[in-house]
Amino acid sequence: VKSGWDEYGISYGRPSSDITIRRITGSSPFAGIAVGSESSGGVENVVAENITLYKMGVGIHIKTNTGRGGIIKNITVSNVYMENARKGIKISGNVGDHPDDNYNPNALPVVKEITIKDVS
């Protein structure tokens, strides 16, 4: 789930919100469920539940970076089964690069109200 990159996402100002991801099975060399890191427009009210993941880098990945700004809030991930994940859950505030040098290093992202439960 993404919503824009650095100053471009901030100026466009359109959050990704009210998203439900339910009853899926899949695999990925990257992340099974990912929020960010391009989340400058904001990501909120996301529910991911009843998910089965196989052979992935990170099962559940919440990510952002200094210079992104934006808010990631009210994210709920539940009832997830993972098999062969290099990392199960990762929350990181220093991910990715910037599209150019025009980003504001003082645009700090906010991450709050994250619920992750019933993961095996």
Backbone torsions as a table, in degrees:
resi	resn	phi	psi	omega
1	VAL	NA	124.5	-178.0
2	LYS	-132.5	167.5	178.6
3	SER	-154.6	26.0	176.8
4	GLY	120.5	156.7	-170.0
5	TRP	-116.4	116.7	173.9
6	ASP	51.9	-136.2	-174.4
7	GLU	-60.8	-26.1	-179.9
8	TYR	-71.0	-43.0	176.4
9	GLY	-68.6	-36.5	178.2
10	ILE	-64.3	-47.1	-177.2
11	SER	-69.7	-35.3	178.7
12	TYR	-69.8	-39.5	170.0
13	GLY	64.9	36.0	177.8
14	ARG	-110.9	106.7	179.7
15	PRO	-72.7	153.4	167.0
16	SER	-91.7	118.8	-173.1
17	SER	-145.9	161.5	176.7
18	ASP	55.8	57.1	-176.9
19	ILE	-113.7	133.2	175.1
20	THR	-119.9	128.6	175.7
21	ILE	-119.8	117.9	-171.0
22	ARG	-143.0	141.4	171.9
23	ARG	54.1	59.2	175.1
24	ILE	-122.8	156.5	174.6
25	THR	-129.8	135.5	179.5
26	GLY	-171.1	177.8	175.9
27	SER	-141.1	160.0	-178.8
28	SER	-160.7	143.7	173.8
29	PRO	-73.0	-10.7	-178.2
30	PHE	-107.0	-105.2	-177.9
31	ALA	-118.3	145.0	175.0
32	GLY	-74.4	-49.7	176.4
33	ILE	-127.7	122.1	-178.7
34	ALA	-133.7	137.2	171.7
35	VAL	-120.8	121.0	-177.6
36	GLY	93.1	-168.3	3.4
37	SER	-83.3	-16.2	178.2
38	GLU	-79.6	86.2	-174.4
39	SER	-131.0	32.1	-174.8
40	SER	-66.1	-26.6	175.7
41	GLY	-81.3	-10.8	-180.0
42	GLY	102.1	145.6	173.2
43	VAL	-134.3	124.8	-178.8
44	GLU	-149.8	155.1	176.6
45	ASN	58.4	61.6	178.4
46	VAL	-114.9	131.5	175.5
47	VAL	-121.7	125.4	173.4
48	ALA	-124.9	120.6	-175.1
49	GLU	-147.6	154.5	179.0
50	ASN	57.5	59.1	-174.8
51	ILE	-115.2	139.0	174.2
52	THR	-120.8	124.9	-175.0
53	LEU	-125.9	136.8	178.5
54	TYR	-128.6	144.7	171.6
55	LYS	46.1	77.9	179.2
56	MET	-139.9	165.6	176.1
57	GLY	-70.9	-62.2	179.1
58	VAL	-126.0	131.3	179.9
59	GLY	-68.2	-55.8	-179.3
60	ILE	-126.4	120.5	-175.4
61	HIS	-130.6	115.3	173.3
62	ILE	-105.6	122.1	-171.3
63	LYS	-145.9	147.3	177.4
64	THR	-157.0	-171.5	-177.8
65	ASN	-158.7	151.9	171.5
66	THR	-57.4	138.3	-177.0
67	GLY	95.9	-10.3	179.7
68	ARG	-81.7	-39.0	-171.2
69	GLY	65.8	-157.8	177.7
70	GLY	74.4	174.7	-179.7
71	ILE	-133.0	138.4	170.5
72	ILE	-115.3	114.3	-176.7
73	LYS	-148.6	157.2	178.3
74	ASN	54.8	59.3	177.5
75	ILE	-108.8	125.8	179.0
76	THR	-124.3	123.7	176.9
77	VAL	-123.0	123.6	-177.2
78	SER	-147.0	157.8	178.0
79	ASN	54.1	62.5	-179.8
80	VAL	-115.9	130.0	173.6
81	TYR	-110.7	127.8	179.8
82	MET	-123.0	143.5	175.1
83	GLU	-137.7	131.3	179.6
84	ASN	61.6	52.1	173.8
85	ALA	-101.0	135.7	175.9
86	ARG	-66.4	-38.0	173.7
87	LYS	-136.2	138.6	-179.2
88	GLY	-77.5	-55.3	-177.0
89	ILE	-135.1	132.7	178.4
90	LYS	-139.7	129.6	173.8
91	ILE	-122.8	119.1	-172.3
92	SER	-134.4	139.8	177.8
93	GLY	-108.9	14.4	-179.4
94	ASN	-141.5	67.6	-174.6
95	VAL	-124.2	137.4	170.8
96	GLY	81.8	176.1	179.4
97	ASP	-115.2	-165.2	-178.0
98	HIS	-121.0	148.2	-177.2
99	PRO	-67.2	-25.2	178.8
100	ASP	-161.9	-173.9	-177.8
101	ASP	-90.6	9.4	-177.4
102	ASN	-86.9	0.0	-177.9
103	TYR	-70.8	156.4	-179.9
104	ASN	-95.4	109.8	-178.8
105	PRO	-64.0	-14.0	177.1
106	ASN	-90.1	-1.6	177.2
107	ALA	-80.3	92.3	-176.5
108	LEU	-92.4	132.1	177.1
109	PRO	-75.5	157.8	175.7
110	VAL	-118.9	129.7	176.7
111	VAL	-123.9	122.9	-179.7
112	LYS	-156.0	163.4	177.0
113	GLU	57.4	53.8	176.9
114	ILE	-102.6	125.8	177.3
115	THR	-121.6	123.4	175.7
116	ILE	-127.9	120.3	-176.0
117	LYS	-146.6	157.6	177.0
118	ASP	54.3	58.4	178.1
119	VAL	-113.9	132.4	176.7
120	SER	-133.7	NA	NA
